[in-house]
Amino acid sequence: MGQAWKCSGLRWSADGPVLVWDGGRRSPLTWGKRVAFGVVDGGVRICVGARGHACPVRAVVPGRGTGARCEECARLDRAHSVAADTLADDPRPYHVYLAWFGPGRVKVGITALERGPARLLEQGAVCFSWLGAGPLMAARRTEELLRAALRVPDRIPYAEKRAVRAVLPRTEAERSAEIADLHARALALNTWPESLAREPFRAVDHVGVFGLRDAPPAVGAVGELVAGGVVGGELVAAAGPDLHLATTSGVLVLDTRLMSGWDLVPAGAGDEVTLPVREFKAPPQDGLFQLPAPLSPPAS
């Protein structure tokens, strides 16, 4: 057996998706690249710790969870988190955005101005537009305003994002129509915080960036990693944390967050997945998306 590696997640760079491994090694991913790895036989999934520190008790965590943290480390990780509303004194400016993931799936959110569109790529937003920019608390109040006045949620489950990727409209104009309407309605509200500067509607489309334009629909998703399991396939698309892999069973979606905490090794030839797979009951017939193939740990 070759050297085992631990994956610390999927990141989005200017050149596309990149798998990051403990120790700083990076594996750039391109369409058509074969992704293949095995889970060390007899291994267990260990908590990844919090805020750059290892879990003090090396707790074993469930395979199905995307967080890969024990209860205590999860609590520490959320401490002083913008998402947890515990950073009221953060001096950085923030963007408020509207993000579209597919028909009927629009959310409002905020992200630090310095991060640019990275947060939208990480969430798998198919299309988005900035709405305004200003201090953190003004951005938070605007987010709350849209939730209350326009009933725009601030969260959309990943399962729903995956489900609608296969029924995306073909044109950018169609994909941006919902957020264009919401943007106009949001700017018409007269209760905006004064310190938040409004921004004009300008849709940014990620269909090409994600490789979704011509990808066939996925037939299922990996439910969890298990010891001794193998993933192998050709990368046809990626969105947020998801890889869409073409395998012998069809295109399957692999949420790379499920990889964290496991010891992984390179796998041999073959485009198969020997892990629990959750089949999509009624995959759309005219979709754009295909599932991901296995990922390869860096060569030792």
C-alpha positions in Angstrom: 0.0 0.0 0.0 1.3 3.5 -0.9 1.6 6.4 1.4 -1.8 7.5 2.9 -3.0 11.1 2.5 -5.7 13.2 4.2 -7.8 15.5 2.1 -8.5 18.9 3.6 -11.1 19.9 1.0 -11.9 21.3 -2.4 -10.8 24.9 -3.1 -11.6 27.1 -6.1 -8.8 29.1 -7.7 -8.7 31.4 -10.7 -7.9 28.3 -12.8 -10.6 26.1 -11.4 -11.1 23.5 -8.7 -8.2 22.2 -6.7 -8.0 19.4 -4.1 -6.0 20.3 -1.1 -4.2 17.8 1.1 -2.8 18.0 4.6 0.7 19.4 4.4 -0.2 21.9 1.6 -0.1 19.6 -1.4 -2.5 20.6 -4.1 -4.1 18.6 -7.0 -5.5 20.8 -9.7 -8.6 19.3 -11.4 -9.5 19.6 -15.1 -12.3 18.2 -17.1 -11.5 14.7 -18.3 -9.0 14.1 -15.5 -9.3 10.7 -13.8 -9.9 10.9 -10.1 -9.2 7.6 -8.2 -8.5 6.8 -4.6 -9.1 4.1 -2.0 -10.0 4.4 1.6 -7.4 2.6 3.8 -8.8 -0.9 4.7 -9.6 -1.1 8.4 -9.3 2.7 8.9 -11.7 5.0 10.7 -12.7 8.6 10.1 -10.9 10.9 12.6 -12.1 14.4 13.6 -10.3 17.1 11.6 -10.0 19.4 14.6 -10.9 23.2 14.7 -9.3 26.4 13.6 -5.9 24.8 12.6 -5.6 22.6 15.7 -5.9 18.8 15.8 -8.7 17.2 17.7 -7.1 16.6 21.2 -8.9 13.2 21.6 -8.7 12.1 17.9 -12.4 11.4 18.1 -14.0 9.0 15.6 -16.7 10.7 13.6 -19.5 9.3 11.4 -18.9 8.8 7.7 -22.1 10.5 6.5 -21.4 13.9 8.1 -19.9 16.6 5.9 -18.3 18.5 8.8 -15.9 15.7 9.9 -15.7 17.2 13.4 -16.7 16.0 16.8 -19.2 18.0 18.8 -16.5 19.9 20.8 -14.4 20.8 17.7 -17.5 21.8 15.8 -18.4 24.2 18.6 -14.9 25.7 18.6 -14.8 26.0 14.9 -18.0 28.1 14.9 -16.7 30.4 17.7 -15.8 33.8 16.3 -17.5 32.9 13.0 -19.3 35.4 10.7 -21.8 32.6 9.9 -22.5 32.2 13.6 -23.1 36.0 14.1 -20.2 36.2 16.6 -18.0 38.7 14.8 -20.0 41.9 15.2 -16.8 44.0 15.5 -15.2 42.7 12.3 -13.9 45.9 10.6 -13.7 44.5 7.1 -16.3 45.6 4.4 -18.8 43.0 3.3 -20.7 42.3 0.1 -24.4 41.3 0.1 -25.3 39.0 -2.8 -28.1 37.2 -4.4 -27.2 33.7 -5.6 -29.2 31.4 -7.9 -28.7 27.6 -7.9 -31.5 26.6 -10.2 -35.2 27.1 -10.8 -36.8 28.4 -7.6 -33.6 28.2 -5.6 -32.4 31.7 -4.7 -30.7 32.8 -1.5 -29.3 36.0 0.0 -25.9 36.0 1.7 -22.9 38.0 2.7 -19.1 37.6 2.1 -16.1 39.6 2.9 -15.3 42.1 0.1 -11.7 40.9 0.0 -12.8 37.3 -0.9 -14.4 38.4 -4.2 -16.5 35.6 -5.8 -14.8 32.7 -3.9 -17.7 32.2 -1.5 -20.1 31.9 -4.5 -17.9 29.2 -6.1 -17.6 27.3 -2.9 -21.4 27.2 -2.5 -22.0 26.1 -6.1 -23.9 29.2 -7.1 -24.8 28.9 -10.8 -25.4 32.6 -11.1 -25.1 35.6 -8.8 -25.1 39.3 -8.5 -23.8 41.7 -5.9 -26.5 43.7 -4.2 -24.6 46.1 -2.0 -21.4 46.6 0.1 -20.7 48.1 3.5 -19.9 47.3 7.2 -20.6 43.8 8.5 -23.6 44.8 10.6 -25.2 46.8 7.8 -24.7 43.8 5.5 -26.3 41.6 8.2 -29.3 43.9 8.5 -29.8 44.0 4.7 -29.7 40.2 4.7 -32.4 40.1 7.4 -34.4 42.7 5.5 -34.6 40.6 2.3 -35.5 37.5 4.3 -38.4 39.3 6.0 -39.6 41.6 3.2 -39.0 39.3 0.2 -38.9 35.9 1.9 -35.5 35.1 0.4 -33.8 32.4 2.4 -30.1 32.6 3.5 -29.6 28.8 3.2 -30.4 26.2 0.5 -29.6 22.5 1.3 -26.9 20.9 -0.9 -29.3 18.1 -1.8 -31.6 20.7 -3.4 -28.7 22.4 -5.3 -27.7 19.0 -6.8 -31.3 18.1 -7.7 -31.9 21.3 -9.8 -28.5 21.3 -11.6 -29.9 18.8 -14.2 -32.7 21.2 -15.2 -30.8 24.5 -15.7 -32.1 26.8 -18.4 -29.9 26.9 -21.5 -29.3 30.7 -21.7 -27.6 33.1 -19.3 -30.6 35.4 -19.6 -32.9 32.7 -18.4 -30.6 31.7 -15.6 -30.3 35.3 -14.3 -34.0 36.2 -14.6 -35.0 35.3 -11.0 -32.2 37.3 -9.3 -32.7 40.2 -11.7 -36.3 40.5 -10.5 -35.3 40.1 -6.9 -32.5 42.6 -7.3 -34.9 45.2 -8.6 -37.4 44.5 -5.8 -34.6 44.7 -3.2 -33.4 48.1 -4.4 -36.9 49.4 -4.2 -37.2 48.7 -0.5 -36.9 52.0 1.5 -35.5 50.5 4.7 -32.0 49.8 3.7 -29.2 50.7 6.2 -27.7 54.0 5.2 -24.1 52.7 5.4 -24.7 50.0 2.8 -23.9 51.2 -0.7 -26.2 49.7 -3.3 -24.7 48.1 -6.4 -26.3 47.7 -9.9 -27.4 44.4 -11.1 -24.7 42.5 -12.9 -25.1 38.8 -13.4 -22.1 36.5 -13.1 -22.7 33.1 -14.6 -20.7 30.0 -13.5 -22.1 27.3 -15.8 -19.0 27.4 -17.9 -16.7 27.6 -14.9 -18.4 24.5 -13.4 -18.4 22.5 -16.6 -22.2 22.2 -16.5 -22.9 23.4 -20.1 -22.8 20.0 -21.8 -22.5 17.5 -18.9 -25.1 14.8 -18.7 -27.3 14.4 -15.6 -26.1 12.5 -12.6 -27.7 9.2 -11.6 -26.8 9.3 -7.9 -24.4 10.5 -5.2 -21.9 8.9 -2.9 -23.6 8.7 0.5 -20.4 8.1 2.6 -16.9 6.8 2.5 -16.2 3.5 4.2 -13.0 1.6 5.0 -11.7 -0.4 2.0 -14.0 1.5 -0.5 -12.7 2.7 -3.8 -13.7 5.7 -6.1 -12.7 5.9 -9.7 -14.0 8.0 -12.6 -13.5 10.8 -15.1 -14.2 14.4 -13.9 -16.9 15.9 -16.1 -18.0 18.8 -13.9 -17.6 20.3 -10.4 -19.7 22.8 -8.4 -19.2 24.0 -4.8 -17.7 21.0 -2.9 -19.2 18.5 -5.5 -17.3 16.5 -8.1 -19.3 15.0 -10.9 -17.6 11.8 -12.0 -18.3 9.5 -15.0 -18.1 5.9 -13.7 -19.2 2.5 -14.9 -22.4 3.1 -13.0 -23.1 6.4 -14.7 -22.2 9.9 -13.5 -22.1 10.1 -9.7 -21.7 13.1 -7.5 -19.0 13.0 -4.8 -19.2 15.6 -2.1 -15.5 16.1 -1.3 -16.4 17.1 2.3 -17.0 13.4 2.9 -13.3 12.7 2.2 -12.0 14.7 5.2 -10.8 12.7 8.1 -10.1 9.5 6.2 -6.7 8.1 5.2 -6.7 7.8 1.4 -4.4 6.1 -1.0 -4.1 6.2 -4.8 -6.3 3.6 -6.6 -5.5 1.5 -9.6 -7.1 1.5 -13.0 -10.9 1.3 -13.3 -13.8 3.7 -13.2 -15.9 2.1 -10.5 -17.2 3.2 -7.1 -17.4 0.6 -4.3 -19.0 2.9 -1.8 -22.6 3.4 -0.7 -24.4 5.3 -3.4 -27.8 7.1 -3.1 -29.6 6.9 -6.4 -31.6 9.8 -7.7 -35.1 8.5 -8.0 -36.2 10.5 -11.1 -33.2 12.1 -12.9 -34.4 14.7 -15.4 -34.1 13.7 -19.0 -32.8 17.0 -20.5 -30.3 18.1 -17.9 -26.9 19.6 -18.1 -25.0 17.8 -15.4 -23.0 14.7 -14.9 -21.6 13.1 -11.8 -17.9 13.2 -10.7 -15.3 10.5 -10.9 -12.7 9.4 -8.3 -10.0 11.7 -7.0 -6.3 10.8 -6.8 -4.2 11.6 -3.7 -0.9 13.2 -4.7 1.9 10.8 -5.7 4.1 9.9 -2.8 
